[in-house]
Amino acid sequence: MNAIEIRNLSKTYPLFKVENVSLDVKQGYITGLIGPNGAGKSTLIKLITGLIQPDSGSIHTLGRKMPEQEVHIKQRLGIVSDECFYYEHLTIYEMGRMIAPFYKRWNDQTFRGYLDQFELSPKKKIEDLSKGMKIKFSLAVALSHEAELLIMDEPTSGLDPVFRRELLDLLADTIQDETRSIIFSTHITTDLERIADYITFIHRGQIVFNEAKDDVLERYTIVKGDMELLDADTRAHLVGIRETAVGFEGLSDNKVEAEQLFGSYALLHRPSLEDLIYFTAKGARKHG
C-alpha cells in the first residue's frame, strides 16, 4: 500500500523546475525527504498538500486524487511545519476550539492529552510560545484528528537536542499501528538516520533515489585515498570528489564496483546521509 503516489509530476518556475517526478511513499513508514537547499523539497511538499498546483502529472494521496478530492484528503492529513499558521493573539485553547470544527474526527480529549504530555498550558498565547512549543502545538493538532498522513516540513530546525530526541521518539511511536505514515523533510539528516525507514533524495528538481534507508547506506560508499589513484576511469566512477593536498575523498554509488576498482589501495567506509547530499551537490556543480 502507498500513502502517496506521484506520477510524472512537473512544476516550472522562472529559475527552477520540478521535472517529471514519479514517487511512491509507502504506508505505515517514515519517509525522509533530503536534498540541498533549493533542491525542490518544499515545492514537492506544497504540491502534495495542494498549496500549489502542478503543471502536469498526477498526485494520489491516501488513495484519492488531488486536487479533485482535496477536501476529503485534508481531513486525513496533519501538517507540522517550522512556519506558524496560527493566530498569534489567541491562546492555545482558543486556537484549538477554532480548528476543531474543520475536522470530522477531532477529539478534544486527545488534544488535551497531548497538551498535558507536551507541557503546553491551554491559557498561553501563541505569540508567547517558543519555536519548540509551536512545533509541539502543531503536532498536538495533527494527532488530535486521527491524521493518517503526517507531513513534517523542517520540524526540528532550531529545536534543542532534548526536544528533538523526544519528538523523534514520539514520531516513531505514532507509526507503530502501521496505518499512519510520515513524510519528514529536513536538512538535519542525523534525525532521519535515527528514525526513517525510507529515504527520498531530491536534487535539482529530480529524484536521485527513493529507497529503504539501510539499502541506500549499504550501496553507497566513501572512498579515501592518495591522489595518484585518481585517473579518468576512477574519477568517472565517483559521484563527487573532494581533493586536498594529502589525498581525496569521494562518493561511489556502487560499493561492490568501488571495492573492485580501488582494491586495498583506498579506504572504504559507510557514508552518512549528509555525505550523500554533499558529494552529489559537489559533483553536480562540477559537471553542471
Order of alpha helices (4+ residues) and beta strands (2+ residues): beta-beta-beta-alpha-beta-beta-alpha-beta-alpha-alpha-alpha-beta-alpha-beta-alpha-beta-beta-alpha-beta-alpha-beta-beta-alpha-beta-alpha
